[in-house]
Amino acid sequence: MTTTPMVLTLDSLQALPPVLNLEEAARLLDIGRTSAYTLAKNGAFPAPVLRIGKLYRVPTAGLLEVLGVHALSPDPVDFRPGHGPSACADATSRASIQPTC
């Protein structure tokens, strides 16, 4: 059985969820299901793979890096605690000195 290759556009890449299952990631890389599981099991999948119990998950950020897509947005979001625009707004509302956000 052959499958039609996926057409990758910037919009479709931006719409990806933060984590993909192994089959979805493999489809984006044009790798078959069996090969993907073999590569993941042997630690040779081309993108980072998380093993959660019996599940394999591929972080989209690592997959995009493998695909050569490094910046999807001109304004990246910093999700670390205490960083990003919401942390800056909170600090501004509580501080008498303006934070350097």
Residue pairs with C-beta under 8 A, 6 or more apart in sequence:
3 27
5 30
6 12
6 27
6 28
6 30
8 28
8 67
10 72
13 64
13 67
13 69
13 72
14 72
14 73
16 60
16 64
17 60
18 59
18 60
18 61
19 50
19 57
19 58
19 59
19 60
20 28
20 57
20 58
20 60
20 63
21 55
21 56
21 57
21 58
22 36
22 37
22 40
22 45
22 49
22 56
22 57
22 58
23 33
23 36
24 58
25 36
25 45
25 47
25 58
25 63
26 32
26 33
26 35
26 36
28 63
28 67
29 36
29 46
29 47
29 63
29 66
29 67
31 39
31 46
36 45
37 56
39 45
39 46
40 49
40 51
40 56
45 58
46 66
47 58
47 59
47 62
47 63
47 65
47 66
48 58
48 59
48 62
49 56
49 57
49 58
50 56
50 57
50 58
50 59
64 70
64 72
77 84
78 84
81 87
85 101
87 101
88 99
88 101
91 99
91 101
92 98
92 99
92 101
